[in-house]
Amino acid sequence: MSRGWESKDVESQQAERESRERPSPPPTEQERRRQSLELSLTAAKRDLAAAKHPRHQAMLAEAVRHLEAEIAKLV
């Protein structure tokens, strides 16, 4: 009886190892673009929160709106 359990355990371990070894497909151009936009948006929001000068705040707020619109287009 223990042999049956043991072989099933080995089989599941081999399947798990094979699934980890398979490389994931490379991201598509759209996925890369979205990731880039999201990183830029995060940075712009962080900079906006730290900005003190009204003109700089306005520029960063516009950048945030633009990045959000670009991300919305990709969805």
N, C-alpha and C positions, 0 to 999 in steps of 0.2 A: 504494500500500500504506500509506503513512504517513497518508493521509486517513482510512482505515478505523480505524486505531488512535486517531487524533486525535478522531474523532467518538465513539468508545467512551469515551475519557477524559472528554470533555465531558459525555457522558450520565451517567457515574458521578458526576462532580462535581455535576451538577444533582440527581441522586437523593440524594446525601449532604446537600446543602444543604436540600432539601425535608424530609428526615427530621429535621434539626436544628431547622427552623423550626416543625414541628408541636408545639404545646404538649402537655405530658403531662397526662393527666386529673388532676383534683384528687384528693387523697387522701380516702379514705372516712373516715367518723366513727370507725370502729374503728381505722384506721391512725393517725389523729391521736391517739386515746386511747392507743394502744400507744406511740407516740413520746413522748408526754407522760409516761407512766409510766416509760419507760426513762430519760428525762432525770432524773426525780425519783429513781429508783433510783441512778443514777450519783452524784448529789449526796449522797444519804443515805449511800452507801458511803464517799464521800470524807470526809464529816463524821464518820462513825463511826471511820475510821482516825485522825482528828485529835483525837477526843474524849478528854478526860482524866478527867472525873468519872464514876464508876460509874453514877449515875442517868442521866446524859446518854447514856452508852454503851448502857444498857438500852433507853432510849426509841428511840434510833436503830436498834438491832438489831431492835426490834419493827417499826419503820417499814420496814426492809429486808424483813423477812419478809412484811409486809402487801403491799408493792409487788410482790414476787416472786409472791405468790399471785394478785394482780390480773392480772399479765402472763400467768400460766399459764392463767387463765380465758379470756383472749382468743385463745389459741393453738388 
